[in-house]
Structures are given as C-alpha cells and as structure tokens.
Amino acid sequence: MLRSLRMGILGLVVWTLAGCAALSPGPRSYTVSQAQLLELIAKRFPINERVADLLDLQALAPRIKLLPDSNRIATELDLNFSERLLRSAFQGSLSMDYGLRFEPSDNSIRMTDVKVSSFQFAGVPERYQPLVNGLAPFLAERLLNDFSLHQISAKDLNATNGWGYAPGGFQVTPQGLSISLTPKKAP
C-alpha cells in the first residue's frame, strides 16, 4: 500500500510541476480528481511484502474516499496474511484516514495524523482476537504516522525552484486533491 501511495503522489507532483511551467507568477494549484487519484494508486496493486521472514502480507483492491470536511483521505484495503511457520492464512481489511503534509527538510510528502478506523481479520483464533484487534490498529498508526510517501527528486524540485515556486500544502476538496505551489519570496 505504501509503495502505491508513493507512486501516486509522484505522479501528482509531476503533473503539478508540468502544469505550472507555463504559468505567470502567483499562487497556483492543481486538482487531481478522486478517480485520477484512485487510478494512480490502483496501478500499483497488488502489493506483496514479507515481514521478518515470518509473515507474507498481500494488500489488494484499494478504495479511497475524499474527506473534504476534515481535509483527509480515507483508504480501505483488502489484506491477506500468511504465517509461514504454521502455514496459517487469514483474510481481512484495513480502513484508515490521514492528512498529507510537505516536509521541507527532506523534500518529502508525508502522511500525518493517521487514524485506523477498522482492522479486521477472519479466521483468527478467538483467544488471539483481543490482542490482534487491540494491538494491530495501534501499531499501524504508529508505523504510518509521519511516514514518507514520496520524496520529491532534486530534479523536480530544481524545476519548481526555476519557475519561482515552492511546494505548498494539500487541500482535499469535493472535486479532488488540490496541490498548491506558492511563489518563492525574493532573497
């Protein structure tokens, strides 16, 4: 999932930079529709990850929803876990929402204030369900909060700087994700 989000954000940044190249000075923004955002993310699925040589994780079928009232993006994924030692398999889903922010110290786009709203798995033995249901959302939030989804390349950042712009903020609107570029202040 994280790689998919990184690739989606990369596409958004490239589109934004290209669209601003021919514009006159002044604040600019570019809106990526929910359908475009989902298309960018969905191209990267399924995602297969191995965790500590013990678990195989597969993330499938991302679904996103824009939450303009809270300036957040909601993402829901289908998950498959396979435990390698006992060869147990579990299916489930993860639902979360988060904001986005630009971190100028390393030119990255980061998830912020991640909230897991649902983490469910079928087939987990009943005695382990309280542990999974209580610990997994907490761990997911801790791991994903402030996670770098994408680092803007020096080449792209130099192009933006050459046009006199600096990356700004992200605004979730009913029409999509609005990405702002602001004019750089003269030295």
GILINGI-V598719 format. One line per field, one symbol per residue. ss: DSSP state (H for helix, E for strand, C for the rest). phi: phi as a letter, one per 30 degrees, with the letter a starting at -180 (. if undefined). A space follows every 10 residues. Layout:
# GILINGI-V598719
ss: ???
phi: ???
This chain:
# GILINGI-V598719
ss: CHHHHHHHHH HHHHHHHHHH CCCCCCCEEE EECHHHHHHH HHCCCCEEEE ECCCEEEEEE EEEEEEEHHH CEEEEEEEEE EEECCCCEEE EEEEEEEEEE EEECCCCEEE EEEEEEEEEE EECCCHHHHH HHHHHHHHHH HHHHCCCEEE ECCHHHHHHH HHCCEEEEEE EEECCEEEEE EEECCCC
phi: .ddddeddde dddddddddc dccdekebbb ccdedddddd dddccdccbc chhcbccbcb hdbbbdcddc hbbcbbbdbb cbcddchdbb cabbbbbacb bccddbhccb dbhdbdcabb bdideedced ddddcedddd dddcdiddda cddedddddd dddibbeccb bdbddlcccc bcddddd
